[in-house]
Amino acid sequence: MHDRLVQGDESALAEVYDCFVGLVHSVAMRVSGNRTAAEDIVQEVFVHLWEHPYAFRPERGSLRGWLCLLAHRRAVDWVRAEHARERRVEHACRTGGGEWVASAEDSVVAADEAARVRSALARLPAAQREAIELAFYADITYREVASRLGVPEGTVKSRMRGGLRQLATLLGNPSGRGTSGEGR
Amino acid sequence: MSDSHDRIPSVLAAWVLGVCEPTEDARVRAHLRECADCRAEADRLRAGVPGRIRNGGRPVPPPALRARTLRAAVGARAPRASVGTYAACFADAVATLDALLTEVLPGGDPATRRVIGDAGAVGEPWDVPGVLAHLIATDGVLCAALGLPEAVPSAIAAGEGPGDPDGRRTAEVLTRLRDHTLAEARTVWHDQADRLLRAAPPTGDTTAPATGDTGPRAPAARLVDAYADRAFETWIHTGDLARLFGLRAVRPIRLDQLIAYGLRALAPRLTEAPVRLVLTGRGGGEWILPTPDATPRATVTADAVEFCLLFGGRRTPASVRAHITGDHPTAHSALAAAASLARL
């Protein structure tokens, strides 16, 4: 597949898109919480793969993992830029694409929870946040996260551990929900 | 208690997040059944997992996003040129080198602003300037033969004079482009290659004579060979650059065309060394040379790319990874004949 992308075979890009768009969109949507932004990120991620096929190194892990990582980073960048913009504009015009929306399937409660989680995640150190979000949203094994980020596996494991501990504190546990978890 | 206890706590967070390898997952589960401390730690970590998020329905990307994304992609980087079948291998090779240059000549990098005159490239021919100059020179030979404008018109006629005409032309191009940046030289190469591709329309006659020129460096007599030759050379040098920059060399989509070209050149040299050639992998096949009705005295089996590298002078008869059965001297003279075709 990578061979075909490098050699400019556009049908290969269509195949990659069809295979991974759900996942990439999901990562972008979960992190940004914004439909328009998520769609822009999907477009950017696949255009980047097509324009820079050598930026993806197959020997370092799966295409799936690389696309998720890219989507995650773009989404984090978007959230940062959006926060900066909101601070500038105060809260005047939240309608210009900055509306927090959850997916159609999500209940209002879930949307509240999503916003609460996003805000907790935003308070983690960047490295912990990245490790946790890639696990939450992209289901990439910690080994692959390590390989992609070029850091030792032990580092990723301890980032996940430190991040989860802090999240547990930040999210609190008002209703007792969570301690039983859905457990893996 | 299992002896793996020391390793478990470090991996618990990854396990709670569900991102362990399957074997590790089983080990953690087994351990948790026995170890109350780790069970308690897993529960604490689980409190940080927002289960509602993980299990929430996935929003679906709108169908129109597909067309929008693909349109934006081909706007950012053109797909390989749409050309006649006989030139497809060259279109793929040009797209590959272009993609590689995108990676190694990033915008704003000092390398992009480096001018060729600073490169000392004549002594190190397979760095980026050397490869670009070499391909500009050798693609130019076919351009001239087809009556297309040459990017850097040469004072040296094809095949003229003693020694290595390609080397002299390459040196000439390097001198002429001395003040070009690598990015500019890339454009010169790509525009000329693109002219060659546009001169190979989808309905082209594959066996038409390419040129009346019959000198030692004259382009191949038939278009199908002339374009395969350009593809082969571009692919070989792209492989050189890939190695130089630690990137992966790609397997040509139309490897079959490169092999067919190589075998057409090889067959006449094997009249004294009839062999069965088994090339494995995508693009491979099985041939009896010099002619299908010959009685082979040996069988040479190799990966199709590996054999192309022998044609391209990037393997020697001694270093090529090939399996030989039957008469070894016959097989070795066949490998030597293939290696002798290299002139890149």
Interface residues (C-beta under 8 A of the other chain):
Chain A: H2 D3 R4 V6 Q7 G8 D9 E10 L13 A14 Y17 D18 V21 G22 H25 S26 M29 R30 R35 A38 E39 V42 Q43 F46 V47 W50 E51 H52 P53 Y54 A55 R57 P58 E59 A102 S103 A104 E105 D106 V109 A110 E113 A114 R116 V117 I132 A135 F136 D139 I140 T141 Y142 R143 V145 G154 V156 K157 S158 M160 R161 G163 L164 R165 Q166 L167 A168 T169 L171 N173 R177 G178 T179 S180 G181 E182 G183 R184
Chain B: S10 V11 L12 A13 A14 W15 V16 L17 G18 V19 C20 E21 D25 A42 D43 R44 L45 R46 A47 G48 V49 P50 G51 R52 I53 R54 N55 G56 G57 R58 P59 V60 P61 P62 L65 R66 R68 T69 L70 A72 A73 V74 A76 R77 A78 P79 R80 A91 D92 A93 A95 T96 D98 A99 L100 T102 E103 L247 R248 V250 R251 P252 I253
